Structure formats: C-alpha cells, structure tokens
Amino acid sequence: MVPDDLSQPVRLDAPITGIVVHPRGARIIRRGLVRLPVPAGDGPAVAGVRVELDGLPWELAPDSVRVGGRGPARVLGVDVVARTHPAPADTAGADLAARRRAGSRAVRGRRQG
C-alpha cells in the first residue's frame, strides 16, 4: 500500500501469524506490509510517515511492543496509545452493545422489584 497523502497516518492491517505461550504470558506475532514511495536517484527520502495499527488488546503492556522493518526506511520510534471510538464500527458490535445495555437494565429492574 502506498499512501496518497503522506501527512495522514497509514493504517496497517497486521493479522496474527503466530502465538507462543509462556508460563507468565504469551508472545503474539503480527505481520503486515506497508509500501512507501522510494525517491528516484539521490532525491530526499520520505520522512515522518506514521503507521497505525488498531485492534490491540487493552491489557497490552506498552513496553512489550516490538516493531521491525526491511528496506531503505527506518523505524524511528514506537508509541502505544489507547483510543476509544464513540460507536462500534460494525453492526455486530453495535448489536452486542445494545444487548448488553438491555441486559444491564433488566438486572437493575429485578433488583429494584
């Protein structure tokens, strides 16, 4: 994927490709591909491209994240940031959230009655 607008973050699709379970945790391996434009000749390199990966677990220890790459680009840093979305992106998530709210109301009604 080569982004059209390099000022915007590039979304990385990195499905899980391996899991190693240890007595005190697990190592989850994800792999994805981002193609960035390579300057022709001796032109300046593309700088400051941000790559974002969504869908990591809330329990993730930020200092456990490792990132690597190949090719002429370099990874200059890794930031782990928790973000919430105002509404689920898919209808299955919205349906599940609605059922959860309805179940919570039903339990509160039983306690009061």
Backbone as JSON Lines, residues from 0, in Angstrom:
{"i":0,"aa":"M","n":[0.85,-1.17,0.0],"ca":[0.0,0.0,0.0],"c":[0.9,1.23,0.0]}
{"i":1,"aa":"V","n":[0.72,2.11,-0.96],"ca":[1.43,3.4,-0.99],"c":[0.4,4.48,-0.75]}
{"i":2,"aa":"P","n":[0.51,5.21,0.35],"ca":[-0.49,6.22,0.66],"c":[-0.41,7.39,-0.29]}
{"i":3,"aa":"D","n":[-1.58,8.0,-0.59],"ca":[-1.61,9.18,-1.45],"c":[-1.19,10.43,-0.69]}
{"i":4,"aa":"D","n":[-1.63,10.54,0.55],"ca":[-1.36,11.71,1.37],"c":[-0.48,11.27,2.54]}
{"i":5,"aa":"L","n":[0.81,11.56,2.45],"ca":[1.74,11.1,3.48],"c":[1.65,11.9,4.77]}
{"i":6,"aa":"S","n":[0.83,12.96,4.81],"ca":[0.64,13.69,6.06],"c":[-0.34,12.95,6.97]}
{"i":7,"aa":"Q","n":[-1.11,12.04,6.42],"ca":[-2.07,11.25,7.19],"c":[-1.43,9.92,7.59]}
{"i":8,"aa":"P","n":[-1.79,9.37,8.77],"ca":[-1.23,8.07,9.17],"c":[-1.64,6.97,8.19]}
{"i":9,"aa":"V","n":[-0.76,6.02,8.01],"ca":[-1.03,4.85,7.19],"c":[-1.57,3.77,8.1]}
{"i":10,"aa":"R","n":[-2.72,3.21,7.77],"ca":[-3.31,2.13,8.56],"c":[-2.68,0.81,8.13]}
{"i":11,"aa":"L","n":[-2.2,0.07,9.1],"ca":[-1.56,-1.21,8.83],"c":[-2.51,-2.34,9.21]}
{"i":12,"aa":"D","n":[-2.74,-3.24,8.27],"ca":[-3.5,-4.45,8.56],"c":[-2.47,-5.52,8.87]}
{"i":13,"aa":"A","n":[-2.41,-5.95,10.12],"ca":[-1.41,-6.93,10.55],"c":[-2.08,-8.05,11.33]}
{"i":14,"aa":"P","n":[-2.58,-9.05,10.63],"ca":[-3.24,-10.17,11.33],"c":[-2.23,-10.98,12.14]}
{"i":15,"aa":"I","n":[-2.74,-11.7,13.12],"ca":[-1.9,-12.57,13.94],"c":[-1.41,-13.72,13.08]}
{"i":16,"aa":"T","n":[-0.09,-13.94,13.1],"ca":[0.5,-15.04,12.33],"c":[1.13,-16.1,13.21]}
{"i":17,"aa":"G","n":[1.22,-15.84,14.51],"ca":[1.8,-16.83,15.41],"c":[1.57,-16.47,16.86]}
{"i":18,"aa":"I","n":[1.54,-17.5,17.7],"ca":[1.38,-17.31,19.14],"c":[2.31,-18.29,19.84]}
{"i":19,"aa":"V","n":[3.08,-17.78,20.81],"ca":[3.93,-18.62,21.64],"c":[3.49,-18.4,23.08]}
{"i":20,"aa":"V","n":[3.04,-19.44,23.74],"ca":[2.54,-19.33,25.11],"c":[3.66,-19.68,26.08]}
{"i":21,"aa":"H","n":[3.84,-18.78,27.07],"ca":[4.84,-18.96,28.13],"c":[4.1,-19.08,29.46]}
{"i":22,"aa":"P","n":[4.76,-19.57,30.5],"ca":[4.09,-19.69,31.8],"c":[3.53,-18.37,32.33]}
{"i":23,"aa":"R","n":[4.16,-17.24,32.02],"ca":[3.71,-15.95,32.56],"c":[3.18,-15.01,31.49]}
{"i":24,"aa":"G","n":[2.78,-15.51,30.37],"ca":[2.26,-14.63,29.32],"c":[2.34,-15.31,27.97]}
{"i":25,"aa":"A","n":[2.27,-14.51,26.93],"ca":[2.31,-15.05,25.58],"c":[2.96,-14.03,24.66]}
{"i":26,"aa":"R","n":[3.53,-14.52,23.59],"ca":[4.09,-13.66,22.55],"c":[3.17,-13.8,21.34]}
{"i":27,"aa":"I","n":[2.59,-12.69,20.94],"ca":[1.69,-12.66,19.79],"c":[2.45,-12.02,18.63]}
{"i":28,"aa":"I","n":[2.5,-12.7,17.52],"ca":[3.23,-12.2,16.35],"c":[2.23,-11.77,15.29]}
{"i":29,"aa":"R","n":[2.36,-10.53,14.84],"ca":[1.54,-9.99,13.77],"c":[2.45,-9.6,12.63]}
{"i":30,"aa":"R","n":[1.98,-9.73,11.42],"ca":[2.78,-9.32,10.27],"c":[1.9,-8.52,9.32]}
{"i":31,"aa":"G","n":[2.46,-7.44,8.81],"ca":[1.76,-6.6,7.85],"c":[2.76,-5.98,6.9]}
{"i":32,"aa":"L","n":[2.25,-5.33,5.89],"ca":[3.11,-4.75,4.86],"c":[2.67,-3.32,4.55]}
{"i":33,"aa":"V","n":[3.62,-2.41,4.57],"ca":[3.39,-1.03,4.17],"c":[4.44,-0.7,3.13]}
{"i":34,"aa":"R","n":[4.01,-0.28,1.96],"ca":[4.96,0.14,0.92],"c":[4.97,1.66,0.88]}
{"i":35,"aa":"L","n":[6.16,2.21,0.98],"ca":[6.33,3.66,0.94],"c":[7.06,4.04,-0.34]}
{"i":36,"aa":"P","n":[6.81,5.25,-0.86],"ca":[7.5,5.65,-2.08],"c":[9.0,5.78,-1.85]}
{"i":37,"aa":"V","n":[9.78,5.32,-2.8],"ca":[11.23,5.42,-2.74],"c":[11.65,6.52,-3.7]}
{"i":38,"aa":"P","n":[12.46,7.49,-3.24],"ca":[12.87,8.58,-4.13],"c":[13.74,8.07,-5.27]}
{"i":39,"aa":"A","n":[13.57,8.69,-6.43],"ca":[14.38,8.33,-7.59],"c":[15.77,8.96,-7.44]}
{"i":40,"aa":"G","n":[16.79,8.24,-7.84],"ca":[18.15,8.78,-7.79],"c":[18.58,9.1,-6.38]}
{"i":41,"aa":"D","n":[19.13,10.29,-6.2],"ca":[19.61,10.72,-4.89],"c":[18.64,11.67,-4.22]}
{"i":42,"aa":"G","n":[17.37,11.62,-4.59],"ca":[16.37,12.51,-4.01],"c":[16.22,12.29,-2.52]}
{"i":43,"aa":"P","n":[15.58,13.25,-1.83],"ca":[15.4,13.11,-0.38],"c":[14.45,11.96,-0.05]}
{"i":44,"aa":"A","n":[14.73,11.31,1.04],"ca":[13.88,10.2,1.49],"c":[12.57,10.74,2.04]}
{"i":45,"aa":"V","n":[11.56,9.91,2.03],"ca":[10.27,10.27,2.61],"c":[10.44,10.25,4.12]}
{"i":46,"aa":"A","n":[10.06,11.34,4.78],"ca":[10.26,11.42,6.22],"c":[8.94,11.59,6.95]}
{"i":47,"aa":"G","n":[8.91,11.12,8.17],"ca":[7.78,11.38,9.05],"c":[6.5,10.65,8.73]}
{"i":48,"aa":"V","n":[6.56,9.48,8.15],"ca":[5.35,8.72,7.86],"c":[4.96,7.96,9.13]}
{"i":49,"aa":"R","n":[3.7,8.13,9.55],"ca":[3.19,7.42,10.72],"c":[2.4,6.21,10.27]}
{"i":50,"aa":"V","n":[2.65,5.1,10.91],"ca":[1.93,3.86,10.63],"c":[1.15,3.5,11.88]}
{"i":51,"aa":"E","n":[-0.17,3.24,11.72],"ca":[-1.03,2.93,12.86],"c":[-1.63,1.54,12.72]}
{"i":52,"aa":"L","n":[-1.72,0.85,13.85],"ca":[-2.3,-0.48,13.92],"c":[-3.4,-0.45,14.97]}
{"i":53,"aa":"D","n":[-4.61,-0.78,14.59],"ca":[-5.75,-0.8,15.52],"c":[-6.01,-2.23,15.98]}
{"i":54,"aa":"G","n":[-6.85,-2.34,16.99],"ca":[-7.34,-3.65,17.41],"c":[-6.45,-4.4,18.37]}
{"i":55,"aa":"L","n":[-5.52,-3.71,19.03],"ca":[-4.69,-4.4,20.02],"c":[-5.46,-4.5,21.34]}
{"i":56,"aa":"P","n":[-5.16,-5.49,22.16],"ca":[-5.91,-5.66,23.41],"c":[-5.61,-4.56,24.43]}
{"i":57,"aa":"W","n":[-6.61,-4.23,25.25],"ca":[-6.44,-3.22,26.28],"c":[-5.38,-3.63,27.29]}
{"i":58,"aa":"E","n":[-5.2,-4.93,27.5],"ca":[-4.27,-5.42,28.51],"c":[-2.82,-5.36,28.05]}
{"i":59,"aa":"L","n":[-2.58,-4.89,26.84],"ca":[-1.24,-4.86,26.26],"c":[-0.29,-4.01,27.11]}
{"i":60,"aa":"A","n":[0.88,-4.54,27.42],"ca":[1.91,-3.77,28.12],"c":[2.66,-2.94,27.07]}
{"i":61,"aa":"P","n":[2.57,-1.61,27.12],"ca":[3.18,-0.78,26.08],"c":[4.66,-1.06,25.83]}
{"i":62,"aa":"D","n":[5.4,-1.39,26.87],"ca":[6.83,-1.63,26.68],"c":[7.13,-3.01,26.07]}
{"i":63,"aa":"S","n":[6.09,-3.81,25.83],"ca":[6.3,-5.12,25.23],"c":[6.2,-5.1,23.7]}
{"i":64,"aa":"V","n":[5.82,-3.97,23.12],"ca":[5.64,-3.88,21.67],"c":[6.99,-3.76,20.97]}
{"i":65,"aa":"R","n":[7.2,-4.6,19.97],"ca":[8.42,-4.57,19.17],"c":[8.02,-4.38,17.71]}
{"i":66,"aa":"V","n":[8.76,-3.55,17.0],"ca":[8.47,-3.27,15.6],"c":[9.75,-3.43,14.8]}
{"i":67,"aa":"G","n":[9.63,-4.0,13.63],"ca":[10.79,-4.15,12.75],"c":[10.4,-3.81,11.33]}
{"i":68,"aa":"G","n":[11.37,-3.74,10.49],"ca":[11.09,-3.45,9.09],"c":[12.26,-3.83,8.21]}
{"i":69,"aa":"R","n":[12.01,-3.81,6.91],"ca":[13.06,-4.1,5.93],"c":[13.01,-3.05,4.85]}
{"i":70,"aa":"G","n":[14.11,-2.84,4.2],"ca":[14.16,-1.89,3.1],"c":[14.88,-0.62,3.51]}
{"i":71,"aa":"P","n":[14.76,0.43,2.69],"ca":[15.52,1.65,2.95],"c":[14.96,2.51,4.08]}
{"i":72,"aa":"A","n":[13.75,2.25,4.54],"ca":[13.16,3.06,5.62],"c":[13.67,2.58,6.97]}
{"i":73,"aa":"R","n":[13.58,3.47,7.97],"ca":[13.98,3.12,9.33],"c":[12.82,3.4,10.29]}
{"i":74,"aa":"V","n":[12.68,2.56,11.28],"ca":[11.71,2.8,12.34],"c":[12.38,3.73,13.34]}
{"i":75,"aa":"L","n":[11.79,4.91,13.55],"ca":[12.39,5.9,14.44],"c":[11.81,5.89,15.84]}
{"i":76,"aa":"G","n":[10.67,5.26,16.03],"ca":[10.08,5.22,17.35],"c":[8.77,4.46,17.33]}
{"i":77,"aa":"V","n":[8.34,4.06,18.52],"ca":[7.08,3.34,18.67],"c":[6.33,3.97,19.84]}
{"i":78,"aa":"D","n":[5.09,4.38,19.61],"ca":[4.23,4.9,20.65],"c":[2.99,4.03,20.72]}
{"i":79,"aa":"V","n":[2.63,3.6,21.92],"ca":[1.41,2.83,22.12],"c":[0.4,3.78,22.77]}
{"i":80,"aa":"V","n":[-0.7,4.02,22.06],"ca":[-1.72,4.97,22.51],"c":[-3.06,4.27,22.54]}
{"i":81,"aa":"A","n":[-3.78,4.4,23.65],"ca":[-5.13,3.83,23.76],"c":[-6.12,4.85,23.23]}
{"i":82,"aa":"R","n":[-6.97,4.41,22.32],"ca":[-8.01,5.26,21.77],"c":[-9.35,4.55,21.89]}
{"i":83,"aa":"T","n":[-10.38,5.32,22.11],"ca":[-11.73,4.76,22.09],"c":[-12.49,5.39,20.94]}
{"i":84,"aa":"H","n":[-13.41,4.66,20.42],"ca":[-14.25,5.14,19.33],"c":[-15.64,5.38,19.89]}
{"i":85,"aa":"P","n":[-16.32,6.44,19.46],"ca":[-17.63,6.77,20.03],"c":[-18.69,5.7,19.79]}
{"i":86,"aa":"A","n":[-18.56,4.97,18.71],"ca":[-19.54,3.93,18.4],"c":[-18.83,2.79,17.7]}
{"i":87,"aa":"P","n":[-19.3,1.56,17.88],"ca":[-18.68,0.44,17.16],"c":[-18.74,0.65,15.65]}
{"i":88,"aa":"A","n":[-17.67,0.24,14.98],"ca":[-17.59,0.44,13.53],"c":[-18.45,-0.55,12.76]}
{"i":89,"aa":"D","n":[-18.73,-1.7,13.34],"ca":[-19.53,-2.69,12.62],"c":[-20.88,-2.89,13.32]}
{"i":90,"aa":"T","n":[-21.84,-3.4,12.59],"ca":[-23.18,-3.58,13.15],"c":[-23.21,-4.67,14.21]}
{"i":91,"aa":"A","n":[-22.35,-5.67,14.09],"ca":[-22.32,-6.73,15.11],"c":[-21.92,-6.14,16.45]}
{"i":92,"aa":"G","n":[-20.95,-5.24,16.44],"ca":[-20.53,-4.59,17.69],"c":[-21.63,-3.72,18.26]}
{"i":93,"aa":"A","n":[-22.35,-3.01,17.4],"ca":[-23.46,-2.16,17.86],"c":[-24.58,-3.02,18.44]}
{"i":94,"aa":"D","n":[-24.88,-4.16,17.79],"ca":[-25.9,-5.07,18.3],"c":[-25.51,-5.62,19.66]}
{"i":95,"aa":"L","n":[-24.27,-6.0,19.82],"ca":[-23.79,-6.53,21.08],"c":[-23.86,-5.47,22.19]}
{"i":96,"aa":"A","n":[-23.47,-4.23,21.87],"ca":[-23.55,-3.15,22.85],"c":[-24.99,-2.89,23.28]}
{"i":97,"aa":"A","n":[-25.93,-2.93,22.33],"ca":[-27.35,-2.72,22.65],"c":[-27.88,-3.85,23.54]}
{"i":98,"aa":"R","n":[-27.51,-5.08,23.24],"ca":[-27.95,-6.21,24.06],"c":[-27.37,-6.11,25.47]}
{"i":99,"aa":"R","n":[-26.14,-5.65,25.58],"ca":[-25.52,-5.5,26.9],"c":[-26.25,-4.44,27.72]}
{"i":100,"aa":"R","n":[-26.57,-3.31,27.08],"ca":[-27.31,-2.26,27.79],"c":[-28.67,-2.77,28.23]}
{"i":101,"aa":"A","n":[-29.36,-3.51,27.36],"ca":[-30.68,-4.05,27.7],"c":[-30.57,-5.04,28.86]}
{"i":102,"aa":"G","n":[-29.53,-5.87,28.85],"ca":[-29.34,-6.82,29.94],"c":[-29.06,-6.12,31.26]}
{"i":103,"aa":"S","n":[-28.27,-5.05,31.21],"ca":[-27.98,-4.28,32.43],"c":[-29.25,-3.65,32.99]}
{"i":104,"aa":"R","n":[-30.11,-3.14,32.12],"ca":[-31.38,-2.54,32.58],"c":[-32.27,-3.61,33.21]}
{"i":105,"aa":"A","n":[-32.29,-4.8,32.6],"ca":[-33.13,-5.88,33.14],"c":[-32.65,-6.3,34.52]}
{"i":106,"aa":"V","n":[-31.33,-6.38,34.7],"ca":[-30.81,-6.77,36.02],"c":[-31.12,-5.7,37.05]}
{"i":107,"aa":"R","n":[-30.98,-4.43,36.7],"ca":[-31.32,-3.35,37.65],"c":[-32.81,-3.4,38.01]}
{"i":108,"aa":"G","n":[-33.66,-3.69,37.02],"ca":[-35.11,-3.78,37.27],"c":[-35.45,-4.9,38.24]}
{"i":109,"aa":"R","n":[-34.77,-6.04,38.14],"ca":[-35.02,-7.16,39.05],"c":[-34.59,-6.83,40.47]}
{"i":110,"aa":"R","n":[-33.49,-6.09,40.59],"ca":[-33.01,-5.73,41.93],"c":[-33.97,-4.76,42.61]}
{"i":111,"aa":"Q","n":[-34.59,-3.89,41.84],"ca":[-35.5,-2.9,42.4],"c":[-36.87,-3.48,42.69]}
{"i":112,"aa":"G","n":[-37.25,-4.53,41.97],"ca":[-38.61,-5.08,42.08],"c":[-38.72,-6.15,43.05]}
